[in-house]
Amino acid sequence: MNKAILIGTVALTMAAGPAFAQKKQTKTSAPAAAKQQSDQKFVMDAAKGGMAEVELGKLAQDKASSDQVKNFGKRMVDDHSKANDELQTLAKNKNITLPTDLDPKDKALKDRLSKLSGAAFDRAYMNAMLRDHRKDVNEFKMESTSGQDADVKAFASKTLPTLEDHLKLAQQTEKAVGTSGTAKSNKRVGTGGVRK
């Protein structure tokens, strides 16, 4: 009888072994899959954001009243077009299909901005660019340090200094147009640029 119990126990252990091993393997590969999805989400979000920067930059070149804002818009078109091309190549190599249309949130912003003109456009556009670039810099910093995919991580690291420059430029431009629309009109107001 003891021999039968022993054989049964051995058989049960051998049958359960692969099941436990498989469960353990699933647990260890789940975080890796989650990290891979995180890298893919970063690529998708970067593509959406880059596309929006180009579209909004074109709008700024057409609608802004301040030369500083027009120049900022041109810089967004130039830099983000280049980054978008690099991202397109990266996505193709990783078999990631990038979006071809603006995100609904970005489309709504573009629609709202396209109805504005002059100083109101300048302020609203620069306010959006300031918010957006703060968020972008944080996301690219995070990906450049904690991304799993070496190529995606390298893209984030390479692009980060440009985004940091954009943030500084957005802060300077927003400061120049933020209170009265244009830097020139700040001088005419005579109260340090603040209208009441």
C-alpha positions in Angstrom: 0.0 0.0 0.0 2.8 2.4 0.8 4.3 1.6 -2.6 1.0 2.6 -4.3 0.9 5.9 -2.4 4.5 6.6 -3.2 3.9 5.9 -6.9 0.8 8.1 -6.8 2.6 10.9 -5.1 5.5 10.8 -7.6 3.0 10.7 -10.6 1.1 13.6 -9.2 4.3 15.6 -8.6 5.5 14.9 -12.1 2.1 15.9 -13.6 1.9 19.1 -11.5 5.5 20.2 -12.2 5.0 21.5 -15.7 1.8 23.2 -14.6 3.7 25.1 -11.9 6.5 25.8 -14.2 4.1 27.2 -16.8 2.4 29.4 -14.3 5.7 30.8 -13.1 6.8 31.4 -16.7 3.6 33.3 -17.4 4.1 35.5 -14.3 7.7 36.4 -15.3 6.7 37.2 -18.9 3.7 39.3 -18.0 5.8 42.2 -16.8 7.9 42.0 -19.9 4.7 42.1 -22.1 3.4 45.1 -20.1 6.7 46.9 -20.6 6.6 46.2 -24.3 3.0 47.5 -24.4 4.3 50.6 -22.5 6.9 51.2 -25.2 4.3 50.8 -28.0 2.0 53.2 -26.2 4.8 55.7 -26.0 5.5 55.4 -29.7 1.8 55.8 -30.5 1.4 58.8 -28.1 4.6 60.4 -29.6 3.2 60.0 -33.1 -0.1 61.6 -32.1 1.6 64.5 -30.4 4.1 65.0 -33.2 1.4 65.1 -35.8 -0.5 67.6 -33.7 2.5 69.8 -33.2 3.0 70.0 -37.0 -0.7 70.8 -37.7 -0.9 73.4 -34.9 2.5 74.9 -36.0 1.1 75.4 -39.5 -1.9 77.1 -38.0 0.3 79.4 -36.0 2.3 80.4 -39.0 -1.0 81.5 -40.7 -3.0 83.0 -37.8 -0.5 84.4 -35.3 -0.1 88.1 -35.0 3.2 88.0 -33.2 6.4 87.2 -35.2 7.7 85.3 -32.2 4.6 83.0 -32.3 4.9 82.6 -36.1 8.6 81.6 -35.6 7.7 79.2 -32.8 5.1 77.6 -35.1 7.7 77.2 -37.9 10.1 75.6 -35.5 7.4 73.2 -34.4 6.7 72.2 -38.0 10.4 71.8 -38.9 11.5 69.9 -35.7 8.4 67.7 -35.3 8.3 66.8 -39.0 11.9 65.5 -38.7 11.1 63.6 -35.5 7.9 62.2 -37.0 9.9 60.8 -40.0 12.4 59.1 -37.6 9.4 57.8 -35.5 7.8 56.5 -38.7 10.9 54.5 -39.5 11.2 53.2 -36.0 7.5 52.1 -35.9 7.9 50.4 -39.3 10.9 48.4 -37.9 8.8 47.4 -34.8 5.6 46.6 -36.8 3.7 49.4 -35.1 1.0 51.0 -37.2 0.9 54.7 -36.4 -2.2 56.9 -36.5 -2.8 58.9 -39.6 -5.4 61.4 -38.1 -5.2 63.8 -35.3 -6.4 62.5 -31.9 -9.9 63.9 -31.1 -8.5 66.0 -28.3 -5.9 67.6 -30.7 -8.6 68.0 -33.4 -10.8 69.9 -30.9 -7.8 72.1 -29.9 -7.1 72.8 -33.6 -10.8 73.7 -34.3 -10.9 76.0 -31.2 -7.6 77.7 -32.2 -8.7 78.1 -35.8 -11.6 80.3 -34.7 -9.3 82.7 -32.9 -7.2 85.4 -34.3 -4.6 88.0 -33.3 -3.5 88.3 -29.7 -6.2 85.8 -28.6 -4.8 83.2 -30.9 -1.2 83.9 -29.8 -2.1 83.5 -26.1 -4.2 80.4 -26.5 -1.7 78.7 -28.8 1.3 79.4 -26.6 -0.6 78.3 -23.5 -1.4 75.0 -25.2 2.2 74.6 -26.4 3.5 75.3 -22.9 1.2 72.7 -21.3 1.9 70.2 -24.1 5.7 70.5 -24.0 5.8 70.1 -20.2 3.9 66.9 -20.6 6.1 65.8 -23.5 9.4 66.4 -21.7 8.2 64.4 -18.7 7.0 61.5 -20.9 10.3 61.4 -23.0 12.4 61.6 -19.8 10.6 58.6 -18.4 10.9 56.6 -21.6 14.6 57.5 -22.0 15.3 56.1 -18.5 12.8 53.3 -18.0 11.9 52.1 -21.5 12.5 48.5 -22.3 13.0 48.6 -26.0 16.5 49.9 -26.7 15.5 51.5 -30.0 12.5 53.3 -28.5 14.5 54.4 -25.6 17.2 55.7 -27.9 14.6 57.7 -29.9 13.3 59.2 -26.6 16.8 60.1 -25.5 17.7 61.7 -28.8 14.5 63.7 -29.1 14.4 64.9 -25.4 16.9 67.8 -25.8 14.9 69.2 -28.7 11.7 69.0 -26.6 13.5 70.7 -23.7 14.5 73.5 -26.1 10.9 73.7 -27.3 9.7 74.1 -23.7 12.2 76.9 -23.0 11.3 78.6 -26.2 7.6 78.2 -25.4 8.1 79.7 -21.9 10.0 82.7 -23.4 7.4 83.2 -26.2 4.4 82.8 -23.9 5.9 85.3 -21.5 6.4 87.8 -24.3 2.8 87.4 -25.6 1.0 86.1 -22.6 -0.2 89.3 -21.1 -1.1 91.4 -24.1 -0.7 89.4 -27.3 2.5 90.7 -28.7 5.9 91.8 -27.3 5.5 95.2 -29.2 2.3 96.0 -27.6 3.8 95.3 -24.1 6.0 98.4 -24.6 3.0 100.6 -25.7 0.8 99.7 -22.7 3.2 101.5 -20.3 2.3 99.4 -17.2 5.0 96.8 -17.6 2.9 94.9 -20.2 -0.1 94.2 -17.9 -3.5 95.4 -19.0 -6.2 95.8 -16.5 
